[in-house]
C-alpha cells in the first residue's frame, strides 16, 4: 500500500508538471519540450517495468525462440529457470499473440543471454525506438495537417500516458505506433510505396498498426469524390503491406502462426471495452436466468458482432477519407478497434492519440484527449496485475479519484491556441 500511494502521488506530480507546461504551450509561449521529455522519461529506462508484467512475457517468448520452440504453439511454461519467474501465471501456457519482429528480436537477444533483466532492457530499447519515431513523425504530421507542431508534440510525445505506459511498461504497442506514424509521415512526402512497406512492418509488430494504410491510401488518391480511385489505392497499399507482413514472417523464420493467437488478449474481460461490457451484461443476465450455455454463446456473439461493426466502420473510413482528414480516419478506426474489440487495456488508447492530435482537434477533442490522458496515467496501477487485491485496489482508487479531481479542475485554464495564429511556435529540439 505504501508503494501504491507513492506511485499514485508520483504520477499525479508528473501530470501536474505536464499540465503546467501545456498551459504555456497552448498559450503560444516559447517552450523547449525536449528537456522536459528527457527528464520525465530517462529515469524510467533502467528501472523494472511498471504496471504490467507483459515485458517479462516478451523476454520468455524470445527465450522460446532461442531454445527452438514455436512460440505460437506453446507458452513460456515449457521453460524453466529465472526467465519465467516474473511471467504472469495467466500467460504461462498461452501462445504469443505478437508479430514476428519482437519475437525474432527477442530470440536473437536470448541467444546471447538468458538474464531476464537484460532481456527486459533489450525489449525496452524497442520501446525507445518507437518513442523516437513518434517524436520524429508527430511534428511533421502536424505541420502537414496545419496544426501547431508544438501543441501536437506536447499532447503526444510529452504525454505522461505515453511515457509511463510506453517507456515505463515497455509495451510492443509503442514500436507499432512509432512505425505507423513514420509510415504516415513518409507517405505525405510522396513515397507512398515505402510508407506501405512500413505499414506492413508495423503490422508485423502488432496487427492494428497496419490500419495506417487508410491514411496512405488517402494520400495516394487525393480525389475524395472518386470511390474507384480510393478503392484501388486502398487495395494497392493494403496488398503491399500484407506482402511485407508475410515476407517479414518468412525472413525471420517465425512465420505467421501468430494470427491464430490473436484471441489470446481477449481472455481478459476488460471493462474499458464497450463490446465487452455489453457482452458481459448479456451473459450475466442469461446466467442469472439459468441459461449457462446461452450465456456463453451470448458472450461470443456480441463480441463477433462488435468486431464486424468495427471492420465495417474501418472499411467506410478507408473509402471515404481524403487527404485532409486521413489522420482523423486512422484515429477513429483505431479507437473503434479498441472500443469494439474483445478487450481494451488502458495503454491501447495510446494507439489513436497521435492521429487524433494532428487531426485539427478543436477545444472539445483536445480537452477529451487531455482528460483521458490524466485518468489513464494516474489509474495505471489499477491493472490486471492487481486482480484479487481488493483492499489495495479500493484504497488506490480513492487516491486516484482525489488526485484526478484536483487535476481536472486545471483543465479550465487550458485554452488551445489557434494553430494559424500562434505567435511563436515552441521548439521541440
C-alpha positions in Angstrom: 0.0 0.0 0.0 2.9 2.4 0.7 4.3 1.7 -2.7 0.9 2.3 -4.4 0.4 5.5 -2.5 3.8 6.8 -3.6 3.2 5.6 -7.2 -0.1 7.5 -7.4 1.4 10.6 -5.9 4.3 10.5 -8.3 2.0 10.0 -11.3 0.0 13.0 -10.1 3.1 15.2 -9.9 4.0 14.0 -13.4 0.6 15.0 -14.7 0.7 18.3 -12.9 4.0 19.2 -14.5 2.7 18.2 -17.9 -0.4 20.4 -17.5 1.8 23.3 -16.3 3.9 23.1 -19.4 0.8 22.7 -21.5 -0.7 25.9 -20.3 2.4 27.8 -21.7 2.5 25.8 -25.0 -1.2 26.3 -25.7 -0.9 30.0 -25.0 1.8 30.2 -27.7 4.7 30.8 -25.2 8.1 29.5 -26.5 9.0 26.4 -24.5 11.7 23.8 -25.2 9.9 20.5 -24.8 12.9 18.2 -25.3 14.4 18.8 -21.8 11.0 18.2 -20.2 10.5 14.9 -22.2 14.0 13.8 -21.3 13.7 14.5 -17.6 10.4 12.7 -17.4 11.4 9.6 -19.4 15.0 8.9 -18.7 14.5 7.9 -15.0 12.2 5.1 -16.2 14.6 3.4 -18.6 16.7 1.3 -16.2 14.0 0.5 -13.7 11.8 -2.5 -13.6 8.7 -2.5 -15.9 5.7 -0.5 -14.5 2.1 -1.5 -14.2 2.3 -4.6 -16.3 4.3 -7.9 -16.5 4.0 -8.1 -20.3 7.6 -7.3 -20.9 8.6 -10.4 -18.9 6.4 -12.4 -21.2 8.3 -10.8 -24.2 11.5 -12.0 -22.6 10.3 -15.5 -22.1 8.8 -15.7 -25.6 12.2 -14.7 -27.0 13.7 -17.4 -25.0 11.3 -19.9 -26.6 12.5 -18.9 -30.0 16.2 -19.2 -28.9 15.5 -22.7 -27.5 13.9 -23.8 -30.7 10.3 -23.8 -29.6 7.4 -22.5 -31.7 6.1 -19.5 -29.6 2.8 -19.7 -31.4 2.2 -23.3 -30.3 3.5 -23.4 -26.7 3.7 -20.9 -23.8 6.6 -19.9 -21.6 5.6 -22.7 -19.2 7.7 -25.2 -21.1 10.8 -23.3 -20.0 12.4 -23.3 -16.6 14.7 -21.0 -14.7 14.7 -17.3 -13.9 13.5 -16.3 -17.3 9.9 -17.3 -16.4 9.8 -16.4 -12.8 8.2 -13.0 -13.4 5.8 -14.0 -16.1 2.2 -13.5 -15.2 0.8 -17.0 -14.5 -2.2 -16.2 -16.7 0.1 -16.2 -19.8 2.3 -19.1 -18.8 0.5 -21.6 -21.1 -0.8 -19.3 -23.8 0.9 -18.8 -27.2 2.3 -15.4 -28.2 -0.2 -13.1 -29.9 2.6 -10.8 -31.2 4.1 -10.4 -34.7 7.4 -11.9 -35.9 9.5 -8.8 -35.3 9.6 -8.7 -31.5 9.8 -12.5 -31.2 12.7 -12.7 -33.7 14.4 -9.8 -31.9 13.8 -11.4 -28.5 15.2 -14.7 -29.8 18.4 -13.0 -31.0 19.0 -11.4 -27.6 18.1 -14.6 -25.7 20.8 -16.4 -27.6 23.3 -14.0 -26.0 21.9 -14.1 -22.5 19.0 -15.6 -20.5 19.2 -12.9 -17.8 15.6 -11.7 -17.6 16.6 -8.2 -16.6 18.9 -7.8 -19.6 16.2 -9.2 -21.8 13.7 -6.7 -20.3 16.1 -3.8 -21.1 16.5 -5.1 -24.6 12.8 -5.0 -25.2 12.6 -1.6 -23.6 15.1 -0.5 -26.3 12.4 -1.3 -28.9 10.0 0.9 -27.0 12.6 3.7 -27.0 12.9 3.2 -30.8 9.2 3.5 -31.2 9.1 6.6 -28.9 11.8 8.3 -31.1 9.9 7.5 -34.2 6.7 9.1 -32.7 8.7 12.2 -31.7 10.1 12.4 -35.2 6.8 11.9 -37.0 4.3 13.9 -34.9 5.7 17.4 -35.7 5.8 16.6 -39.4 2.3 15.2 -39.4 1.1 18.3 -37.5 2.7 20.7 -40.0 1.2 18.8 -42.9 -2.2 18.9 -41.3 -1.9 22.6 -40.5 -1.8 22.0 -36.7 0.7 23.8 -34.4 3.5 21.2 -34.1 4.4 22.4 -30.6 0.9 21.7 -29.3 0.8 18.3 -31.0 4.2 17.4 -29.6 3.2 18.4 -26.1 -0.1 16.5 -26.4 1.5 13.3 -27.7 5.3 13.0 -27.1 5.3 14.7 -23.7 2.1 12.9 -22.6 2.7 11.1 -19.3 0.4 8.3 -20.5 2.7 7.6 -23.4 5.8 7.9 -21.2 4.5 5.8 -18.3 2.9 3.0 -20.4 5.2 3.2 -23.4 8.7 3.5 -21.8 7.8 2.5 -18.3 5.9 -0.6 -19.2 7.9 -1.2 -22.4 4.9 -2.4 -24.4 5.3 -3.6 -28.0 2.5 -1.2 -28.9 4.9 1.8 -28.8 7.1 0.3 -31.6 4.0 -0.5 -33.6 2.7 3.1 -33.2 6.1 4.6 -34.0 6.3 2.7 -37.2 2.7 3.6 -38.2 3.3 7.3 -37.5 6.5 7.2 -39.5 4.7 5.5 -42.4 2.1 8.2 -42.5 4.8 10.9 -42.4 6.7 9.3 -45.2 3.5 8.9 -47.3 3.0 12.7 -47.0 6.3 13.2 -48.7 5.1 11.3 -51.8 6.9 8.0 -51.0 3.7 6.0 -50.5 5.3 2.7 -51.6 7.9 3.0 -48.8 5.1 4.0 -46.4 3.0 0.9 -47.3 6.1 -1.3 -46.6 6.5 0.4 -43.2 2.8 -0.2 -42.5 3.4 -3.9 -43.1 6.4 -3.7 -40.7 4.1 -2.0 -38.1 1.6 -4.8 -38.5 4.5 -7.3 -38.0 4.8 -6.0 -34.5 1.1 -5.9 -33.7 -1.6 -6.2 -36.3 -3.5 -2.9 -35.6 -0.5 -0.9 -36.9 -1.5 -1.9 -40.4 -4.5 0.3 -40.2 -2.4 3.3 -41.2 -2.9 2.1 -44.8 -6.2 4.0 -44.6 -4.2 7.3 -44.4 -1.6 6.1 -47.0 -4.5 5.3 -49.5 -5.9 8.8 -48.9 -2.5 10.3 -49.7 -2.3 8.2 -52.9 -5.7 9.3 -54.2 -6.4 12.9 -53.1 -9.6 13.0 -55.3 -12.1 12.3 -52.5 -15.1 12.1 -54.8 -13.9 9.1 -56.8 -14.7 5.9 -55.0 -13.0 3.7 -57.6 -9.7 5.5 -57.2 -9.9 5.3 -53.4 -10.7 1.6 -53.6 -7.8 1.0 -55.9 -5.4 3.0 -53.7 -6.6 1.1 -50.6 -6.2 -2.2 -52.4 -2.7 -1.4 -53.6 -1.4 -0.1 -50.3 -3.1 -3.0 -48.4 -1.5 -5.6 -50.8 2.0 -4.1 -50.3 1.5 -4.1 -46.5 0.2 -7.7 -46.4 3.1 -8.8 -48.7 5.5 -7.1 -46.4 3.9 -8.7 -43.3 4.2 -12.2 -44.9 7.8 -11.6 -46.1 8.9 -10.4 -42.6 7.4 -13.6 -41.1 9.3 -15.8 -43.6 12.6 -13.9 -43.4 12.7 -14.0 -39.6 11.8 -17.7 -39.6 9.0 -17.1 -37.1 6.2 -17.5 -39.6 2.6 -16.3 -39.4 1.2 -18.6 -36.8 0.6 -15.6 -34.5 -2.5 -14.8 -36.5 -4.2 -17.8 -34.9 -3.3 -16.5 -31.4 -4.8 -13.0 -31.8 -7.7 -14.0 -29.5 -5.3 -14.5 -26.5 -5.7 -10.9 -25.2 -9.4 -11.4 -25.2 -9.0 -13.8 -22.2 -9.0 -10.6 -20.1 -12.6 -9.3 -19.8 -11.7 -5.6 -19.6 -14.4 -3.0 -18.6 -12.7 -0.5 -20.9 -14.2 -2.2 -24.0 -17.8 -1.2 -24.8 -18.4 -4.5 -26.6 -17.0 -6.4 -23.6 -19.3 -4.6 -21.2 -22.4 -5.4 -23.3 -21.3 -9.0 -23.8 -20.7 -9.4 -20.1 -24.0 -7.8 -19.2 -26.0 -10.1 -21.6 -24.1 -13.1 -20.4 -24.7 -12.2 -16.8 -28.4 -11.8 -17.3 -28.7 -15.1 -19.1 -26.6 -16.8 -16.5 -28.8 -15.4 -13.7 -31.8 -16.9 -15.5 -30.0 -20.3 -15.5 -29.2 -20.3 -19.2 -25.5 -21.1 -18.8 -25.0 -22.3 -22.4 -26.8 -19.3 -23.9 -24.8 -17.0 -21.6 -21.5 -18.3 -23.1 -22.9 -18.1 -26.6 -24.1 -14.5 -26.0 -20.6 -13.5 -25.0 -19.2 -14.8 -28.2 -22.0 -13.4 -30.4 -21.8 -9.9 -29.0 -18.0 -9.8 -29.5 -18.3 -11.1 -33.0 -21.0 -8.5 -33.9 -18.8 -5.8 -32.4 -15.8 -6.8 -34.4 -17.9 -6.9 -37.6 -19.1 -3.3 -36.9 -15.6 -2.2 -36.3 -14.4 -3.8 -39.6 -17.4 -2.1 -41.4 -16.5 1.3 -39.9 -12.9 0.9 -40.9 -13.9 0.0 -44.5 -16.1 3.1 -44.7 -13.4 5.3 -43.3 -10.9 3.8 -45.8 -13.2 4.5 -48.8 -14.4 8.0 -47.7 -11.4 9.6 -46.1 -9.5 12.2 -48.0 -6.0 13.7 -47.6 -7.4 16.4 -45.4 -8.9 14.1 -42.8 -6.8 11.0 -43.2 -5.3 11.4 -39.7 -8.7 11.6 -38.2 -9.8 8.5 -40.1 -7.0 6.4 -38.8 -7.5 7.7 -35.2 -11.2 6.9 -35.3 -10.5 3.4 -36.9 -8.0 2.6 -34.1 -10.4 3.9 -31.4 -13.2 1.8 -32.8 -11.0 -1.3 -32.8 -10.2 -0.6 -29.1 -13.7 0.0 -28.0 -15.4 -2.7 -30.1 -12.6 -5.3 -29.7 -12.9 -8.2 -27.2 -10.7 -6.4 -24.7 -9.1 -3.0 -24.1 -6.1 -2.3 -21.8 -5.5 1.3 -20.7 -2.4 1.6 -22.9 -4.5 0.6 -26.0 -5.9 4.2 -26.1 -2.4 5.4 -27.0 -2.9 3.9 -30.4 -5.2 6.7 -31.6 -3.5 9.6 -29.7 -1.0 10.8 -32.3 -3.5 10.7 -35.2 -6.3 12.5 -33.3 -3.8 15.1 -32.0 -2.9 16.1 -35.5 -6.4 16.0 -37.0 -7.1 19.6 -36.2 -8.7 18.9 -32.8 -11.0 21.6 -31.5 -11.4 22.6 -27.9 -13.7 19.7 -27.1 -11.5 17.0 -28.6 -8.3 18.5 -27.1 -10.0 18.6 -23.7 -11.1 15.0 -24.1 -7.6 13.8 -25.0 -6.1 15.6 -22.1 -8.8 14.2 -19.7 -8.4 10.6 -20.8 -4.6 11.0 -20.6 -4.8 12.2 -17.0 -7.2 9.5 -15.9 -5.3 6.6 -17.6 -2.0 7.9 -16.3 -2.9 8.1 -12.7 -5.0 5.0 -12.8 -2.2 3.0 -14.2 -1.6 0.9 -11.1 -5.2 -0.4 -11.3 -4.4 -3.0 -14.0 -4.7 -6.8 -14.2 -1.6 -7.3 -12.1 -3.7 -6.2 -9.0 -6.5 -8.6 -9.6 -7.7 -10.1 -6.4 -6.1 -7.5 -4.2 -9.4 -5.9 -3.1 -8.1 -3.5 -0.4 -5.2 -2.1 -2.4 -7.5 -1.5 -5.4 -10.1 0.3 -3.3 -7.6 2.5 -1.5 -5.7 3.3 -4.7 -8.9 4.0 -6.5 -9.8 6.5 -3.8 -6.4 8.2 -4.1 -6.8 8.3 -7.9 -10.2 10.0 -7.6 -8.8 12.6 -5.3 -5.8 13.4 -7.4 -7.7 13.3 -10.7 -10.4 15.5 -9.3 -7.8 18.2 -8.4 -6.1 18.0 -11.7 -9.2 18.0 -13.9 -10.0 21.4 -12.3 -6.9 22.8 -14.0 -8.3 21.9 -17.5 -10.4 25.1 -17.4 -7.2 27.1 -17.7 -6.0 25.2 -20.8 -7.3 27.1 -23.8 -6.0 25.7 -27.1 -4.3 28.4 -29.2 -5.5 28.8 -32.7 -2.9 26.9 -35.0 -2.8 29.6 -37.6 -2.4 32.5 -35.2 0.2 31.2 -32.8 2.6 34.0 -32.3 5.7 31.9 -31.5 5.8 28.1 -32.0 7.5 26.2 -29.3 10.6 24.3 -30.5 11.0 20.6 -30.0 14.7 20.3 -30.5 
